[in-house]
C-alpha cells in the first residue's frame, strides 16, 4: 500500500497532467479521483479503525431517534464513511419520518428497511400525509414482523386499517397510536392490530375516541395500557368494554374517560394483577358502594392516582373506614377533590393516621391558579407525617406548598 507521501506526489503529477492538457483527460481525472480516495482512506481516522469501532462511533453520533438527514450526512462525507454506514445495519433499525420530503418518502422508507437487513425495527410514522400512508401500505405487511416498537399517527381509522389489515406483528412489544385529528372512528382496525401482535406488552392511545365495535378481544400479554393522559380532557375508554386483559399491571385512563360501572365490569372480566391505576371518574356516575366494589378487586394495587367527582368528596373516607381495601397501597395521588380545603385536610389527616404504616407517598394536587384555597391547610400536622418518612405533596403539580 502506498504511503500518504507517495499518494500526494501522484496527485500532484496527475493534476499537472490535466493542466498540460493530457491526451486522455477523462482517464487522468478518474485516476486522480481514485488516488484522492486512497489518500482520504489513509488520513481519515475513522477509515483506519476496525468496522466495529467506527460503527459504534456513528451510533453515538446519531440523534435519538435518528433522522434521515443525519444518516444521509454520514453517506456523503466520503466513500469510506459511506461504506461503513451501509455495512452497519444497526444504524438503520430505528426509522423516523421527520423532514423526509413526501415525494421521496416511499423510496426512503424502502431503502431504510433494506439497510437494516433482518434486525428488529423501531418505527415512528408521525408527520406524513395521507398519500404517503397509502404509498407504504402496500409493503407494510411484509416488514411488520420486524417491528419491535411502533408509533403511528394516522389521520383516521381508515389509514390505520390500511397499514394493519392482515399484518402480523409477531415481534411488536410497544405500540403508540396518536390520531392527528382527534377523530372518532371504529374500534375494529385497532382490535385487528392487537390480534396481529400477540406479544405486545405496552400500548398507548392518544387523541381518539372509538365509537363502535362488533367484536371483542382477549390479549394475554399486554401489561401496560394508557388511554389518553391525566391532562387530556377527552379520550374515551370505550375500548375497555371490548378488551379482556388478564396480564395488565398498569392502567391510565384520561379525564372523563370511563364510568366506574364499566371499570368494574372490566376488572371482573379480566382479573388483572394491577399494581398501578391512574383514573378520573365521571361526575354523578357512581356511588361509594360501586367504588368500594372496584377497590375490592384491586388487592395488589400499590400506586393509585384518582380524581373523584365533587359529589364524592367523602370517598377518601373509603380508605379509612375500610382498611381491608387496597391493603398494600404505598402511593396515593388525589386530584382536585375538595371544594373546601379545611374539610379536605381533616380527611387527609385521618387517612394518613390510619395508613401511615404502609404509605410511602401522598399527593393532593390542585389546579394552577387556585393556590389560595390551601391557605387554611394544616401544614404543621402534615409535616409531622413527613417526619415519619411519608412524602407529602399538597399543591400544584409543580409546587409543593408545605
Secondary structure, 3 states (H helix, E strand, C coil): CCCHHHHHHHHHHHHHHHHCCCCCHHHHHHHHHHHHHHHHHHHCHHHHCCHHHHHHHHHHHCCCCCCHHHHHHHHHHCHHHHHHHHCCHHHHCEECCCCCCHHHHHHHHHHHHHHCCCCCEEEEECCCCHHHHHHHHHHHHHHHHHEEEEEECCCCHHHHHHHHCCCCCCCCCEEEEECCCCCEEECHHHHHHHHCCCCCCEEEEECCEEEECCCCEECCCCCEEEECCCCCCCCCCHHHHHEECCCCCEEEECCCCECHHHHHHHHHHHCCCCCEEEEEECCCCCCHHHHHHHHHCCCCCCEEEEECCHHHHHHHHHHHHCCCCCCCCCEEEEECCCCCHHHHHHHHHHHHHHHCCCCCEEEEECCCCCHHHHCCCCHHHHHHHHHCCCEEEEECCCCECC
